Amino acid sequence: MRMTKETNAIPRQIKRQGSSGLLVTWADNSESQLSSETLRRQCPCAECREKRGDDSHAKPLTGKKRSLSIVQNTREEQLGLETIWGVGQYAIGIRWNDGHDSGIYTFELLAQLAGR
């Protein structure tokens, strides 16, 4: 089910639950808990999307694909939620313990991950 503003897909509050995830309170006062594992697995940045097989962002405008150096981190570092911040009036950003912070999680994506 796709949510719209009319169906309460706008969060009223987003709370970090330590490093293990987020608690989202929606406009209708219902709550959803999103684990850090779910959020990291569904990171919307181009790099993570490419790793999941989405190559729509793989080719830069020059037509040349640059070689990307991957630094290996522990699972705890990858899944540890370090901090969150607002991005405009439509999304949040998340910094993970391994330094990754380029994903912008729209409220629509959060609603989808929460099964709303």
C-alpha positions as a Markdown table, in Angstrom:
| # | Residue | x | y | z |
|---|---|---|---|---|
| 1 | Met | 0.0 | 0.0 | 0.0 |
| 2 | Arg | 1.5 | 3.3 | -1.0 |
| 3 | Met | 1.0 | 6.1 | 1.5 |
| 4 | Thr | 0.3 | 9.8 | 0.8 |
| 5 | Lys | 0.2 | 12.8 | 3.1 |
| 6 | Glu | -3.6 | 12.3 | 3.3 |
| 7 | Thr | -3.1 | 8.8 | 4.8 |
| 8 | Asn | -0.7 | 9.9 | 7.6 |
| 9 | Ala | 2.7 | 8.9 | 6.0 |
| 10 | Ile | 4.3 | 12.0 | 7.6 |
| 11 | Pro | 6.2 | 11.3 | 10.8 |
| 12 | Arg | 5.3 | 13.4 | 13.8 |
| 13 | Gln | 8.5 | 12.3 | 15.6 |
| 14 | Ile | 11.5 | 10.2 | 14.9 |
| 15 | Lys | 13.6 | 8.9 | 17.8 |
| 16 | Arg | 16.9 | 7.2 | 17.7 |
| 17 | Gln | 16.8 | 4.0 | 19.7 |
| 18 | Gly | 20.5 | 3.9 | 20.7 |
| 19 | Ser | 22.5 | 2.4 | 17.9 |
| 20 | Ser | 19.9 | -0.3 | 17.1 |
| 21 | Gly | 17.3 | 1.6 | 15.1 |
| 22 | Leu | 14.5 | 4.2 | 15.0 |
| 23 | Leu | 11.1 | 4.6 | 16.6 |
| 24 | Val | 8.8 | 6.6 | 14.2 |
| 25 | Thr | 5.6 | 8.1 | 15.5 |
| 26 | Trp | 3.3 | 8.9 | 12.6 |
| 27 | Ala | 0.7 | 11.7 | 12.2 |
| 28 | Asp | -2.1 | 9.3 | 13.3 |
| 29 | Asn | -0.1 | 8.6 | 16.5 |
| 30 | Ser | 0.7 | 5.0 | 15.5 |
| 31 | Glu | 4.4 | 3.9 | 16.0 |
| 32 | Ser | 6.8 | 1.8 | 13.9 |
| 33 | Gln | 10.1 | 0.5 | 15.0 |
| 34 | Leu | 12.7 | 0.2 | 12.3 |
| 35 | Ser | 15.9 | -1.8 | 13.0 |
| 36 | Ser | 19.3 | -0.5 | 12.0 |
| 37 | Glu | 19.7 | -3.7 | 10.0 |
| 38 | Thr | 16.6 | -3.0 | 7.9 |
| 39 | Leu | 17.6 | 0.7 | 7.4 |
| 40 | Arg | 21.2 | -0.2 | 6.4 |
| 41 | Arg | 20.1 | -3.0 | 4.0 |
| 42 | Gln | 17.7 | -0.6 | 2.3 |
| 43 | Cys | 20.1 | 2.4 | 2.2 |
| 44 | Pro | 18.9 | 4.5 | -0.7 |
| 45 | Cys | 22.3 | 5.9 | -1.8 |
| 46 | Ala | 23.7 | 5.1 | -5.2 |
| 47 | Glu | 26.6 | 3.1 | -3.9 |
| 48 | Cys | 24.3 | 0.8 | -1.8 |
| 49 | Arg | 21.7 | 0.5 | -4.6 |
| 50 | Glu | 24.5 | -0.6 | -7.0 |
| 51 | Lys | 25.6 | -3.2 | -4.5 |
| 52 | Arg | 22.0 | -4.5 | -4.4 |
| 53 | Gly | 22.1 | -4.8 | -8.2 |
| 54 | Asp | 20.5 | -1.5 | -9.2 |
| 55 | Asp | 22.9 | -0.1 | -11.9 |
| 56 | Ser | 20.8 | 2.9 | -12.7 |
| 57 | His | 23.3 | 5.1 | -10.9 |
| 58 | Ala | 26.4 | 3.2 | -11.9 |
| 59 | Lys | 27.5 | 5.3 | -14.9 |
| 60 | Pro | 28.7 | 8.9 | -14.3 |
| 61 | Leu | 28.0 | 11.5 | -17.0 |
| 62 | Thr | 31.4 | 11.0 | -18.5 |
| 63 | Gly | 30.5 | 7.4 | -19.4 |
| 64 | Lys | 33.4 | 6.1 | -17.4 |
| 65 | Lys | 32.8 | 4.0 | -14.3 |
| 66 | Arg | 35.3 | 4.9 | -11.7 |
| 67 | Ser | 37.0 | 2.2 | -9.6 |
| 68 | Leu | 35.5 | 2.3 | -6.1 |
| 69 | Ser | 37.7 | 1.3 | -3.2 |
| 70 | Ile | 35.7 | -0.7 | -0.6 |
| 71 | Val | 36.9 | -0.6 | 3.0 |
| 72 | Gln | 35.7 | -3.6 | 5.0 |
| 73 | Asn | 34.1 | -2.9 | 8.4 |
| 74 | Thr | 32.7 | -5.1 | 11.1 |
| 75 | Arg | 29.0 | -5.9 | 11.1 |
| 76 | Glu | 28.7 | -3.9 | 14.3 |
| 77 | Glu | 30.3 | -0.9 | 12.6 |
| 78 | Gln | 28.0 | -1.2 | 9.6 |
| 79 | Leu | 24.8 | -1.6 | 11.6 |
| 80 | Gly | 25.6 | 0.8 | 14.4 |
| 81 | Leu | 23.4 | 3.9 | 14.0 |
| 82 | Glu | 25.6 | 6.9 | 15.0 |
| 83 | Thr | 23.3 | 9.9 | 14.4 |
| 84 | Ile | 20.3 | 11.1 | 12.5 |
| 85 | Trp | 19.4 | 14.6 | 11.1 |
| 86 | Gly | 16.5 | 16.2 | 9.2 |
| 87 | Val | 16.8 | 16.8 | 5.4 |
| 88 | Gly | 14.4 | 19.5 | 4.5 |
| 89 | Gln | 10.8 | 18.6 | 5.4 |
| 90 | Tyr | 10.8 | 15.3 | 3.6 |
| 91 | Ala | 13.6 | 13.0 | 4.8 |
| 92 | Ile | 16.3 | 12.1 | 7.3 |
| 93 | Gly | 20.0 | 11.4 | 6.9 |
| 94 | Ile | 21.7 | 8.7 | 8.9 |
| 95 | Arg | 25.4 | 8.3 | 9.8 |
| 96 | Trp | 26.5 | 4.8 | 10.6 |
| 97 | Asn | 29.4 | 3.9 | 12.8 |
| 98 | Asp | 31.5 | 3.0 | 9.8 |
| 99 | Gly | 31.2 | 6.6 | 8.5 |
| 100 | His | 28.7 | 5.9 | 5.8 |
| 101 | Asp | 26.2 | 8.8 | 5.6 |
| 102 | Ser | 25.2 | 9.4 | 2.0 |
| 103 | Gly | 21.7 | 7.8 | 2.1 |
| 104 | Ile | 18.7 | 10.1 | 2.2 |
| 105 | Tyr | 15.7 | 8.3 | 3.8 |
| 106 | Thr | 12.5 | 9.9 | 2.6 |
| 107 | Phe | 9.4 | 9.8 | 4.8 |
| 108 | Glu | 7.8 | 7.7 | 2.0 |
| 109 | Leu | 10.7 | 5.2 | 2.2 |
| 110 | Leu | 10.4 | 5.0 | 6.0 |
| 111 | Ala | 6.7 | 4.3 | 5.6 |
| 112 | Gln | 7.4 | 1.6 | 3.1 |
| 113 | Leu | 10.0 | 0.0 | 5.4 |
| 114 | Ala | 7.5 | 0.1 | 8.2 |
| 115 | Gly | 4.9 | -1.7 | 6.1 |
| 116 | Arg | 2.5 | 1.3 | 6.0 |
